[in-house]
Amino acid sequence: MKAIAVKPGVPNSVHLAELSKPDVSEIPNGRGVVVRVLRVGVDGTDKEINAAEYGAAPEGYDFLVIGHEGFGQVEAVGSNVTELKPGDYVVATVRRPGKSIYDLIGTNDMTTDSTYFERGINLRHGFLTEYYVDDAEFIVKVPRGLKEVGVLLEPMTVVEKGIHQAYEIQRRLRVWHPKRAAVMGAGTIGLLATLALRLRGLEVTTFGLNEKPHLNSDLIEDIGARYVSTRQTSLADAAAEFGPFDLIFEATGHSPLVFESMQILGKNGVLVLSSVTGGDRKVEVPADRINLDFVLGNKVMVGTVNANRDYFEMGVRDMSQAEAEYPGWLGRLLTHPVRGLQNHAELFARLNNPNGAIKVFCEVAEI
């Protein structure tokens, strides 16, 4: 069977590879699930792996099958799988257990191991292929009503984890009812964060670079949030008008904005960081003022990366609610499909030059 792969450490090595079709017997204890892949989203992580910034091949291979935003349909299950059946739509989690205590209790995303295992990213093949097999423990069922947008579940889990962690941390206050939130960035993660916060009843201001109107700003305003272009209004001015912000979700990929966000966070507020920045950019910041405000204001900053099964299940619930409250909204994020694994060059061309794309994805097979 075909798969889209890279040679880790070799820049721009994306190519079409061949693998044997997997079988349920590859997973022990009758817990195997073979999934026929339908759609796979691509994002900055795939672009960075192809640029040889990180990523490693599984043992015994000189290539890594990429793609961590998978969506598919169960083809076969092992003898001890009762929670799934052929025909079910599913998404697989990305992180696989290591040896730390956090891995052993099912919170693989919180591992303290220096070596970690992520499908499509590090030491495990991903989902940009025709079929994959995995343990049922890591397969999450997606309702049929979400089959057209199920490929968005993995990025949704990044948002779910960040917001959930914010609420978990602020349980220390005994009473924390955030009213106003800001989202930094209007890309895929920023849009999904805006959605999740609106579903929780918060007043949301989402910041993007481009002046409106455009698709992203329309999507934000269509669910009752506010869009602000930072070309027209500074963060400080917007915070003075629309803040204070109890929760800020940062999703720009531009690290200097983290420090600007720290300065507009309200008292008892939480700043959630979701951007992975691998550069060496340096900025000058009012360090004493930021430190003072965080200490005296009981403020928190927390990072969110990857997600365990709990957050995938939260994502299913929120996406189901979104389809009920804002029918068709999620589908509008799927702007740039590329048909077939063989068109990997086109897939990466669109990823590298998005030209207004929100979500670029590969249509591996018919839904």
TORLO-958861 format. One record per residue (C-alpha): residue in one letter; z negated, y, x negated. Coordinates in steps of 0.5 Angstrom, whole numbers, padded with zeros to 4 digits, always signed. Each point is the difference from the previous one (the first is absolute). Layout:
N
AZYX/...
//
This chain:
367
M+0000+0000+0000/K+0001+0007-0002/A-0005+0005-0002/I+0000+0007-0003/A-0004+0000-0007/V-0001+0004-0006/K-0002-0002-0007/P-0007+0004-0001/G+0001+0004-0006/V+0007+0001+0000/P+0002+0007+0003/N+0005+0000+0006/S+0001-0008+0000/V+0000-0001+0008/H+0004-0006+0001/L+0002-0006+0005/A-0004-0006-0002/E+0000-0007+0002/L-0006-0004+0002/S-0001-0007+0004/K-0002+0001+0007/P-0008-0001+0001/D-0003-0006+0004/V-0007+0000+0003/S-0002-0006-0004/E-0001+0006-0006/I-0006+0002+0003/P-0006-0005+0000/N-0004-0002+0006/G+0005+0000+0005/R+0000+0008+0000/G+0007+0002-0002/V+0004+0004+0004/V+0008+0001-0001/V+0002+0007+0002/R+0007+0002+0001/V+0001+0007-0002/L+0003+0005+0004/R-0002+0007-0002/V-0003+0003-0007/G-0001+0007-0001/V+0000+0003-0007/D-0004+0006-0003/G-0002+0004-0006/T-0003-0007-0003/D+0006-0004+0000/K+0004+0006-0003/E-0006+0001-0005/I+0001-0008-0002/N+0007+0001-0001/A-0001+0005-0005/A-0005-0005-0004/E-0006+0005+0001/Y-0004-0006+0002/G+0001-0007+0003/A+0000-0007-0002/A+0003-0007+0001/P-0003-0006+0003/E-0002-0006-0005/G+0006-0004-0002/Y+0005+0006+0002/D+0004+0005-0004/F+0001+0004+0007/L-0004+0003+0005/V+0002+0000+0008/I-0002+0007+0002/G-0001+0003+0007/H-0007+0000+0003/E+0001+0003+0007/G+0003-0007+0003/F+0001-0002+0007/G+0002-0006+0003/Q+0000-0006+0005/V-0004-0007-0001/E+0005-0006-0002/A-0005-0005-0001/V-0007-0001-0001/G-0005-0005-0003/S-0004-0006+0004/N-0006+0004-0001/V+0003+0007+0003/T-0003+0001+0007/E+0001+0008+0000/L+0007+0000-0001/K+0006-0003+0003/P+0008+0000-0001/G+0003+0006+0003/D-0006+0005-0001/Y+0001+0006-0004/V-0004+0002-0006/V-0002+0004-0006/A-0003-0003-0006/T-0005+0004-0004/V+0001+0002-0007/R-0006-0001-0004/R-0002-0007-0002/P-0007-0002-0002/G-0003+0000-0007/K-0006-0002-0003/S-0005+0006+0002/I-0005+0000+0005/Y+0004+0004+0004/D+0006-0005+0000/L-0005-0005+0002/I-0002+0003+0006/G+0007+0002+0003/T+0000+0007-0003/N+0006-0001-0005/D+0002+0007+0000/M-0007+0002-0003/T+0000-0005-0006/T-0003+0002-0006/D+0005-0005-0004/S+0004+0004-0006/T+0006-0005+0002/Y+0002+0000+0008/F+0005-0003+0004/E+0004+0003+0005/R+0006-0003+0003/G+0007+0004-0002/I-0004+0005-0005/N-0004-0005-0005/L+0000-0007-0002/R+0002-0002+0007/H+0007+0000+0003/G+0001+0004+0006/F+0004+0000+0006/L+0007+0003-0001/T+0003-0007+0001/E+0002-0005+0005/Y-0006-0004+0001/Y-0007+0000-0003/V-0006-0005+0001/D-0008+0002+0000/D-0006-0002+0002/A-0002+0002+0008/E-0006+0004-0003/F+0005+0005-0002/I+0004+0000+0006/V-0001+0005+0005/K+0003-0001+0007/V+0004+0006+0003/P+0001+0001+0008/R+0007-0001+0002/G+0000+0007+0003/L+0000+0003-0007/K+0005-0005-0003/E+0005+0006-0001/V-0005+0004-0004/G-0004-0005-0003/V+0002+0002-0007/L-0004+0006+0000/L-0006-0004+0001/E-0002-0001-0008/P+0001+0008-0001/M-0004+0001+0006/T-0006-0004-0003/V-0001+0005-0006/V-0001+0005+0005/E-0005-0005+0004/K-0004-0001-0006/G-0001+0007-0002/I-0002+0002+0007/H-0005-0006+0001/Q-0003+0002-0007/A-0001+0007+0002/Y-0004-0002+0006/E-0004-0006-0003/I-0002+0005-0006/Q-0002+0005+0005/R-0005-0004+0004/R-0005+0002-0005/L+0000+0007+0004/R-0002-0004+0006/V+0004+0004+0004/W+0007+0002-0002/H+0005+0002+0005/P+0006+0003-0004/K+0004+0005+0005/R+0006+0003-0005/A+0004-0004-0005/A+0005+0002-0005/V+0006-0004-0003/M+0003+0001-0006/G+0007-0002+0000/A+0005-0001+0005/G+0003-0007-0002/T-0001-0007+0002/I-0007+0000-0001/G-0001+0007+0002/L+0003-0001+0006/L-0004-0007+0002/A-0006+0004-0002/T+0001+0005+0005/L+0001-0005+0005/A-0006-0004-0002/L-0004+0007+0001/R+0003+0002+0006/L-0002-0007+0003/R-0007+0001-0002/G+0000+0007+0004/L+0000+0005-0006/E+0003+0006+0000/V+0005-0001-0006/T+0004+0005-0005/T+0005-0003-0004/F+0003+0004-0006/G+0007-0001-0003/L+0004+0003-0005/N+0007+0002+0005/E+0000+0005+0005/K+0001-0003+0007/P+0003-0002+0004/H+0002-0007-0003/L-0001-0007+0003/N-0007+0000-0004/S-0003+0006+0003/D+0003-0002+0007/L-0003-0007+0000/I-0007+0004-0002/E+0001+0005+0006/D+0002-0006+0004/I-0007-0003+0000/G-0004+0006+0001/A-0001+0002-0008/R+0001+0006-0003/Y+0005+0001-0006/V+0000+0005-0005/S+0005+0001-0006/T-0004+0002-0006/R+0006+0004-0002/Q-0002+0005+0005/T-0007-0001+0001/S-0005-0001-0006/L-0006-0006+0001/A-0005+0005-0001/D+0003+0005+0006/A+0001-0006+0004/A-0007-0003-0001/A-0003+0007+0002/E+0004+0000+0007/F+0000-0007+0002/G-0006-0003-0004/P-0005-0002-0002/F+0003-0007-0001/D-0005-0006+0001/L+0005-0005-0003/I+0006+0001-0005/F+0005-0005-0001/E+0004+0001-0006/A+0007-0003-0001/T+0004+0004-0004/G+0001-0003-0007/H-0002+0007-0003/S-0006-0001-0003/P-0002+0008-0001/L+0000+0000+0008/V-0006-0004-0001/F-0004+0005-0003/E+0002+0005+0005/S-0002-0005+0006/M-0007+0000-0003/Q+0000+0008+0001/I+0001+0000+0007/L-0004-0006+0002/G-0005+0001+0005/K-0008-0001-0001/N-0001-0008+0001/G+0007-0001+0000/V+0004-0006-0004/L+0006+0001-0004/V+0004-0007+0000/L+0005+0000-0006/S+0006-0005+0001/S+0005+0002-0005/V+0001-0004-0006/T+0002+0005-0006/G+0002-0003-0007/G+0001+0006-0003/D-0004+0005-0005/R+0001+0006+0004/K-0006+0005-0002/V-0002+0006+0005/E-0006+0006-0001/V-0005-0001+0006/P-0006+0004+0001/A-0004-0006-0002/D-0007+0004+0001/R+0002+0002+0007/I+0002-0007+0002/N-0006-0003-0002/L-0005+0004+0003/D+0004+0000+0007/F+0000-0008-0001/V-0007+0000-0001/L-0003+0005+0004/G+0005-0002+0006/N-0002-0008+0000/K+0008-0001-0001/V+0003-0006-0002/M+0007-0002-0004/V+0002-0008+0001/G+0007-0003-0002/T+0003-0006+0004/V+0005-0005-0003/N+0003-0006+0003/A-0004-0003+0006/N-0003-0007+0002/R+0001-0004+0007/D-0005+0005+0004/Y+0005+0006-0001/F+0006-0004+0002/E-0003-0002+0006/M-0003+0007+0001/G+0008+0003-0001/V+0002-0005+0005/R-0005+0003+0005/D+0002+0007-0001/M+0008-0001+0000/S-0001-0004+0006/Q-0004+0006+0003/A+0005+0005-0003/E+0006-0004+0004/A-0004+0001+0006/E-0002+0007-0001/Y+0007+0003-0004/P+0005-0005+0002/G+0006+0000-0005/W-0004+0004-0005/L-0001-0005-0005/G+0007-0002+0000/R+0003+0007-0002/L-0003-0001-0007/L+0004-0006-0001/T+0006+0005-0002/H+0004-0004-0006/P+0001-0007+0001/V+0004-0004-0005/R+0003-0007+0002/G+0000-0006-0004/L-0004-0002-0007/Q+0007+0001-0003/N+0000+0007+0001/H-0006+0001-0005/A+0004+0006-0004/E+0001+0004+0007/L-0007-0002+0002/F-0003+0004-0007/A+0005+0005+0000/R-0003+0002+0007/L-0007-0001-0003/N+0002+0005-0006/N+0004+0005+0004/P-0004+0000+0007/N+0004+0006+0003/G-0005+0001+0006/A-0002-0007+0000/I-0006-0002+0003/K+0000-0008-0001/V+0005-0004-0004/F+0000-0007+0002/C+0004-0006-0001/E+0003-0004+0006/V-0001-0007-0003/A+0002-0004+0007/E+0001+0002+0007/I-0006+0001+0004/
//
